[in-house]
């Protein structure tokens, strides 16, 4: 056993320095600017426990004192003054002490009938680099601004009526408090239009949600062109005299995600359609000579909403989630984002064990269901190319698959299927119409149906009917709505180009919300997690699964390593071609399985060891008794350690084919504090001393670590909470460690 030198981690230094010095620092700053007159100073020191290790003490509260209302949970606070309008005066990360607000802006902005209207906020701040409380009484509203009329406090209500089915890491919905500000229009032309701005603060995580509710009681139809549901004037991240918005650093302390994401990037920030960092021309004392510093955050869909609201109609905006980050550490920020998903989308912590079957012949489906029952697999997905057509709602087709679903359920196995939506051509009448040409073509996938077309609306109804009547448990939707706009004026699901994206998006999300609430597990290759989907791909290049098996082993570990920085293991799927996929011949495939047991076992261990389900696509799970035993052993091992294998991944070393690589799962709540998966891609055994970072396990002094089911040894943690373990990894093989 070796103990490392005394070199504390960056995270430990920051956390301990904050604990020692933040109270003194904040006190001096607050005295200097006179902020003791506000309830925003309710907490001026960092929390005593790291919320990523133990978050139980951080309970959401909403407090009113005089003219101010403060929402807080001990990790963040956001303060509002309610005169002369609702004004956000303070937005603070209570872990780092960072202030996220430098100036007053409106709380939202609407464009109605071509004119802009502010929701809340006030004008007249003399200096936009910082905000002093003495200025607040001098601020005033504009003549057309929506004016505050009252507020309401409630408990957070679940966005989806989800209930867990089968194994689930987090079976509980999020808790916290909601603050709802009500506004009415001053402008005569909008008399009767009501707006509510919802803020939700969650227990145990530095996270806010924000969304708008608009009710048209004006007695007339209005055109809702655009909705901006968040406007924040933030401090700049850097001081640059020249440079444009796109070239300069965005503020690191706030991470934004909204339930309006698409484009098949399989990554949140690249799928995002709503986050806009802009320059602020009113900030005239900034260093940048052209006023191009990215220090104004606005949240709105890139393609405007563009809908007509009839009298009495209600509109609900996108939901924006604002996660406050306390540093630059990639792993820590990734852990925070993963906790976001576990909190607001707990259905993503369901993680059934499934395979992809390439046939729908009843005898083959039943045979694979029997194999699943025999090995511990929990579900079968009738894969692309299997012959499944969920758009066929004839009595005969329904009867065939209901019989198979009933058989699966009798064996305690789930049954589901694959459906392709977008990258296909239907007809000139039903396809997306390109606004540049007035004809089909030019969509994200070249040709694609419009979800608001007659065919698209029928597709949605057929899918829902098939799943409900056949009794399917899993829906894999390939090519969900990718954000195409459509210039058709004859499609019943939208009126024209302007509302085509918003209407199609609502239809797609509505499908997933409905299936989620009915207990259907949904795989979809796009970022619809907030609206009910369970799983997305790690991210991969399909042709790589036609490469030789030895190459696939390393590439898959790279995919796992790269795909779990922001996604939890349960949110991801990988791919294992049991039979030939897109080529590559015998060198690329595992069939016959009995001839490639080493590769088959290691591929399973790589994925299950990461907590990631792969699409094991082929005609069967095993072909001999020996193969069956291998699959049974891996699944039995996975289920034994399932809880720890579905916790967060700490990234140890990325696969490069030259030396060891590995990942580590970690938990401060489970009996197993860590599970370490180590791999050796070389052709000789290697012995290495590996540093295992145990900070997020909650252990501070010692840890007991065993290799596989061997005898545990005690290791002393260094000041950076590392345990140093010497381990030998077999040639072209793997090993695993358990920390307790």
N, C-alpha and C positions, 0 to 999 in steps of 0.2 A: 504493500500500500504506500502510495506517495501522496504528500500534501503539497499543494502548489504554493508559490510565493504569495505574499500579501499584496494582491492587486485587485481592489474592489471593482465591481462592475460599474459601468456608467449609470445603470439604473439605480444601484444601491447608493452611489454618491449623490445623485439627484434627490432621491427620496429622503435620505438622511439630512442633507443640507436643507431641504425644504422644511423638514420637521423642526430643525434647530433655529433657522433664521427667518422663516416666512412671517411669523407673528410680529417680530420686531420690524421687519421691512415694511409689511403692510400697515402697521401702526403709523410709522413715519409718513408713508405716502398718503394715508387717509387723513391724517391731521393736516398735511400740507394742502389738500384740496377741499377740506371741509366736509368730507363725506360722512362724518359721524351724525349728520342730521337725517340720515336715511336708514331704513331697515336693511339696506343692502350690505351692511357691515355685520350682519348677524354672525357670520363666520369669517374670521380673518387669518386662520391658520390651516395648514393642510390637514387632511384626515389622518387619523392615527394608524389605520390599517390600509394596506394596499388592496384596493377593491378587486383586482384580478386574482387575489389569493383568498380573501374573505370579504364579501360584500354585504353581509347580513345587516350591518349597522346603518346602511345608507338608505333611509326611508324618505320617500317624497313628501314634501310639505308645501302648502300654499298659505302665506300669511299676509294679512292686510294691516297697514298702520297708516292712518291718515290718508294722504294722497297716493300711497304707494302699495303695490302688491308684489310680493317676491315669491318665486317658485324656486325650490332648492331640494337637494337630496344629500347634501354633504359633500358631493363631488362636483356639482356645478350649481350656479345660481343665475337666475335671470330676473331682473327687476323692472317693473313698469310704474310709471307715474300716470295717473288717470285724469290729469287736468293740464292744459286745456283740451287734451285728447289723450289717447293711450300712447305713451312714449316709452320706448325701451331705453332705460338709462344706464343699465349695467348688465354685462353678460360675462360671467367669469368662470374660469376653470379653477376649482378650489383645491385641486391636487397640485398644480404647478403655480397657481396664483396669477396666471395670465389673464389679462383683460382683453376680451375679444371685440370691444366696442370703442370706437373713437368719435363717433358722431351720431346724432339722431337722424333716423330715416323713417319713412312710413312703414307700417307693419305689413302692408300688402298694396298691390296696385291692380286696378281693373281697367281694361279698355272695353268700353261699351258704346255701341253705335259709332265707333271710330274715335271716341274721345276718352282721354285718360282721367281716372279718378283715384285719389289716394285714400287708403284705409288707415286711419290713425296717423300717428306721427305729428310733427309740427315743424315750423320754419323759424328762422331767425338766429340760429347758432352762429356766433361771430367768428369762431375758429374751428375748423374741421379736423385738426390734428388730434384733438383731445376734447373731452367734455367736462366742464366744471358745473357743479350743482347750482352755483349762484346764477347761472345763465337760464335755468329751467323756467323760472317765473317770467322771463322775457319772451319766451317762445309763443308763437301764435299759429292758428290753423289757417288753411286756405278756404276760399269761399265755396269751392266745390268738393271739399274733402268729406268723406264719410265720418260722422261724429259718433263717439262712444256714448252708449246709452245704458250700459250695465254689464255685469259679469256674473258668471256661475261657476261653482266648483263642484266637481263630481269625481268619483273614482274612474280610472281608466276602464273602458268597456272593450272586450275582445273585438278585434276587427273582423275576425272570422269565427264562426261557431265550430271550431275544430275540436275533435276528440281524438286522442291517440289510439292507434290500432297496432297491436303487436309491440315489439321491442321499441323503446323510445328513451333517449337519454334525458330529455326534459319534457315531462308530460304536463307541465303547468303553463297556463297563459300568463302574460306579463301583468304586473301590478304597478300601481302608481296613482298619480293624481292628474286630473284634467282641469285646465282653466280656460273658460270660454268667454271671450269678449264679444259683445253685441254692438253693432253699428247701424245707423240709418243714414240715408242719403240726404244731403242738404240741397243738391241741385234739383230744381223743380221738375226737370224732365225725367228724373229717376225716383220721384216720390213713390214710396211704397216698396222700394227695393231694400231688402234686409240682408245684412252680411254678418256672419259669425266667424270669428277666427279662433280656432282650437289650438291649444298648446297642451301637450301631454308630457309629463316628466315621469320617468320610470324609476322604480326602486332598484338600487344596487348597481347602477351603471350611469356614467355621465352622458346621458342621452335625452334629447328632446324630440318630440314629433310635432309637426305643425301642418295644419290644413284648413281650408276655407269651406264654408257652407253658405251658399247664396240662394235666397228664395225670392222669386219674382212676384211680388204683390202689387206691382204697378198697374195692373189691369191691362197691360199691352205686351205684345211680343217685343223683346229686345234682342239685339245681336251682341252676344258675349264674345268679343274678338280674342281677348287674351286675359289670363289670370297670372299674376306674379305673386306667389304666396309667401315669399320671404325676401327681405331687403336688409342687408347688414353692411354698415360701413365699418370695416375692420382695420386694425393697424396693418401697416405694410410689413412684409417679410424681410425686405432688404432695401438698402438705400442705393439707388442707381440713377445717375443724372440723365442718362439716355437709355433707350431701349423700349420696346413695345410690350403690351400686355401679355402677348403669347410667349415672350422670351424671358420674362422675369418670374421669380419665384412667387407662387401663391402662398398665402398664410398656411402654415402646417398644423395649426392648433385646432382646426375644425374639419371634420370629414362629413360629407353630405352624401346621402343616398335617398332617392325617391322611388316610388313604385311606378315609374314610367321609364322603363329601360328595355332596349332591344337592339339588335343588329348582329346577333350570333357571335359576339366576341368571347362569350363565356367568361367574362371578367367584368366586374361591376363598373369600374371607372370608364371603361371603353364602351360599355353599353348605355351609360347614362345619357339622357336626353334633356336634362333640366338644369344642370349646374353651370352657372355663368360667372366667371370672375372678370370684372370690368374695371375700367378706369373711372375715376370720380373727378369730374371737372370742377366741382364745388370745393374740392380740397386744394386750395391754391397755394398752400405753404409746403406742399410736398416737394421733395428734392428733384424729382423728374421734371425736366424743363418743359416737356410736352404733356404733362399731367397724365402719363400713361401707366402709372403704378397700378397693378391689379389689387385693389383694396376695397372693391365694392362687390359684394356677393348678391346675386339675384337668382331666384329659382323660378323657372317657368319652362314649359315645353318649347323646344326649338321651333317646331311647326305650331303656330298659334291654335288655340282651342277652336275658334271659328264656328260656334254653334248658335242656333236661334233658341232662345228661351221663351216659351209661351207663358202667358199669364198663369200664375199658380205653380209653375214648374220650379223644381229645386235642382241645384247643381252642387256636386261635391268635387273639390279640386284633388289633384294628386296629393299624396301624403309624403312629406319630407321629413327625413330623420337626420338629426344633427348630433353627431358624436364628437365630444371634445377629447382631443389627444394631448397627452402631457409631455411629449418629447419627440425625438426623431428616430428612435430605435425601431427598426423595421419589424422585428419579432414582436415587440410589445404592442405596437400599433396594430399588427395583424391579430394578436390575441384579443385586442379590444373590438376589432371589427367582427371577429368570430363570435364574441359574446353578444354583439348587437343582433346577429341572426338568431342565436339561441333564445334571445329575449323576445324579440318582436315576431319571429317566425318559428315558433317551437316545433312546428311540423317538420322542419328541416332536420330535426334530430331523430326522426324515425329512419330506420336503415335496414330494411328487409334484405335477406340473402336470396338473390334470384339468379336465374340463368336465362339465356335467350335461345329459344328453340326455333329451328329453321323449317318446321313443318307444322301443318294443321291437320294432318291425317289423324283421326281419332285414336287409332291404335298406338301411334307414335307419341301423341300428346299424353295419353294415359301412361305409357311406359316411362316417360320422363317425369311425370308426376310421381310415379312409384319410386323412381331413383331419387327424387328430391326428398320424399318421405324417409327413404332409407339412409340418406347421408346427412340430413339436417338442414337441407336447403328449404327456404320458406316461400318461394314463389317462382313462377314460370311466366316469362313474357314471350308471347308469340311474335317473333322478330320480323323485321323487314325481309321480304323474300319468302316468308313462311306460307303465304297464300291467304292470310287473314284480310278480310275487307269489312271494316266496321261501318262503312257507309251502306252496306247491304243489310237493310232492316227487314228483309223478308222473313216470314214465319219460319221457313225451313232453315235459314242461316242462323237466326236467333236460337232455334231449338237445338241446333248442332252445338253451338258454343255454350249454351246454358247447361247442356248435359255434361260438357267437359268441365265447366266451372263447378257444377255440383259434385263431380267426381273429385276434383281438386280439393274442394272444401271438406269432403268426407275423409281426406287424407291430411287435413290441416295444412294445406298448401294454397297459396294465393295464385290466381290466374289473371293475366292481363294481356294487353296487346298493343301493337304499334300502328300508328296512322300518320301518313304523310299529308301535310296541308299545302305548304307554300310553293315549293319549286316544281310546279306542274302547270300544264295549260288546260283550261276547261273549255272556254269558248270566248268569242269576241264580246258576247253580252255579259259574261260573268267575270272576265279577267280584269285586273287593274288597268285602268286607262291612263296612259302617259300624258300628263298635261302639256308636254312639249309637242306631241304629235297628234293627240286626240285618238290614238290607237293603242291596242295592247302592246306590251313589250317595254323594256327599259326599267323593270322593277328590280328590287334588290336581288332576286334570283332570276332575272331575265323575264320570264313569264311567270305570273302568279295569279291565282284567283283573288278577288276582292272579298274580304270577309263580310262586307256589307252588301254584297250582291245577293241575288235570289239563291244562287248555288251556295254561297258562303253561309247564309242564314240557315239553309237547309242542312248543310254539313254540321253545323253546331247542334242542331236538333237531333240529327241522326246519331251523332256520337253519344250524346246524352242518353238517348233512347236505347241504343245498343248496350251501353255499359250498365244501365239500370236493369234492363230486362234479361240480359244474359248473365248478370251477376258478376261482372268483372271487377277486380280489386285494384288493378294497376292500369294506368293509361300512359303510354309513351307517345308523345306528340312531336313529330319531327317537322321542323320548319314552321313553328308558330308564327303569328303575325309579325313581320319584321319591320314595320314602320312605313310601309308603302303608302304614299298618297295616291288618290284615285280621282280623276277628273270626270268620271261618269256622273250624269245628272239623273240617271234612271234606276240606279241601285236603291232598293228600299231601305237599306241600313244606314245610308247617309244622304244628304241633300246635294252635295257637290264636292268640289275640291277642298274648300275651306275647312269643312268639318270631317273630312274623310279619315284623317289619321286618328283624331280623338275618338270618333265613333267606332272605328275598327279596334282600337286599343281597348275600349271599354267592353266590346264583345268578347275579345280574347280573354281578358282578365275575368270577365263574368263567368266564362266556362270554367276556368281554373278554380275560382272561388266556390262555385256550385259543386264541383267534384270534390274539392277539399272537404266541404261541410258534409258530404255524403260518405266520407271515409275512403275515397279513392286516392291511391298513391300516384303522384304525377311526376314523370320524367319529362323535361322539356329543355331543348338546347338553347335557352335564352333566359334572361334574368327576370323571371316572374315570381321570385321567392316571396315577395311581400304580399302577393295576391294568391298564394296557395300552392305553388309548385314545391316539390320536395327535393328534387335533385337535378343537377346539370353536369355536363362533362368536365373532367379535369382540364381539358384542353389538349388536343392532339392533332397530328396529321394522319389522316386515314391510311394513306399509302404506306406508312411506317409499319402497319400490321401485316404487310406482305414481305417484310425484310426477314432475314434469318432469325431463328429463335434467340440466339445468343445476343444479337443486337437489340431485339425487342426487350430482353430482360433489363438492359441498361437504360434504354430509352424510356421504358415504363417507369423506372425509378426516378428518372429525371422529371417525367411528367408529374409524378406524385409529389416530389420535392417542390417543384415550381407551382403546382396547383393548390397547395395547402397553406400558402402564406395568408390568404384572406378567407378562403373557404374552409369550413370544418370538414372532417373526413366524410361525414354522412351526407354532405351536400354534393358530393362528387361521385361520378362514375368513371371507370376506365374501360378497357376493352381487351378481351383475350379471344382470338380467333381459334376455336377448337378445330374447325374445319376451314378450308381455304376461303379467304375473304375476297380480296381483289387481285389475287395473283400470288406469286412467290413460290408456288409448288410445295413439295414435301419439306423443303428446308424451313419454310415459314410457319407451317401448321403443326398442331399437336396430334391430330389424328394420323394413324391409330394411337390412341392415348397410351396404351400399354407399352409402346415403343419409345415414349418420350416422357416417362414419369418424372425424371429429375426436373425438366423444364416446367412441366405441368405443376408439380408441387411448388417450385420456387415462385412461379407466377402467382399462384394462389397465396403463398405466404407474403409476397411483396404487397399485394393488394389488401388482403385481410389484416396483415401486420400494420398497414397504414390506416385501417378502419375504412378503407374505400371499397365499395362494391364495384366489381367489374362485370361487364356484359360477357359472360362465358357463352359465346355464340357457336352453336353447333347442333348435332343431332342427339347428343347424349352427354351425361356427366361421367360415366365410366363404361368400360368395355370388358373388363375382366374383374375377378374377385380382388386381385392385387390392386388394380386401379381404384376400385370401390373403397378399399381399406385406406388408401392414401387420401382420398377425398374426405372420408369419414374422419380421419385423424386431424386433418386441417380444420374442418368445420368444428369439431369437438374442441380443439385448441382455441379457435376464435371465440366460441361461445363461452368458454371458461374465462377468457380475459376480455370479453366483449365491452364491458364498461370502460376499462382503461384504454382499450384500443379505439374507442370512439371519442376520446378526449382530444384536446388540442395537440397539434404537432409542433414540437420544437425542432428546428432545422439544424442538424449537426454538421453534415458534410454532403455536398451534392455529388452524385455519381459522375465520374470522369473516366472510368475504365482503367485507371492507372493505380488507384489505391482504394482503401476502404471508403464506403459511403454509408450514411445512416440517418435515421430520424429517431426522435424520442417523443412519446406521449407523456403528458404530465397532468397531475391532478392534486389539488390540496384537499379534496373532499373524500377520495376513495381510500380504501386500505392499501391498494397498490398506488404508490406515489408516482411511479414512472414505469413505462415499458419501452425498452430500447431495441430497435431493429438495426442490425449491422450486417453489411454485405461485403463480400470479397470478389471482385470481378476477375482477379488474376488466376493463373493456373497453379499457384503455389500457396500453401497456408501462409498467413501473415499474422504477426503479433504486434499489437499496437496498444499504447496507453491513450485511452479516450477520455476527454473531459466531458462530464455530464453536468450541465447547468441545472441545478436543483432549486433555484430561487422560487419558481412558480409552483413547486410542490408544497411550499409552506414550511419545509424543514429548514432548520437554521444551524444545527450543530453536527449531527451525524445522520447516516442513512445506511440501511442494510440492503445489500444488493446481491442477487444470486444470478448465475448463468443458467438459463433454462430451469429445470426442476432440481438444480443442485443445492448445495449448502450455502446459505447466505453469509456474507462477510460484512463487517461494519467498516464504514469509511467515514473519515472526518472531513467535513466540508470546509473549504478555504473561505476567505473573506468575500469572495465573489460567489459563494454558495455552489462551488464546483466540487464534484467527487471525481477522482482520477482512478480509472479502472483499467487494469491490464487484461487484455482479452486476445485469444487466438481465434481467427476466423478461418474456417476450412477453405481450401481452394475451390474457386467457382461456386462458393456456397454462402451460407449465412449463419448467424447465431442471434440469440436474443437474451436480454437481461431484464430482470424485474427488480424494481426498487420498492422497499417497504419501510 
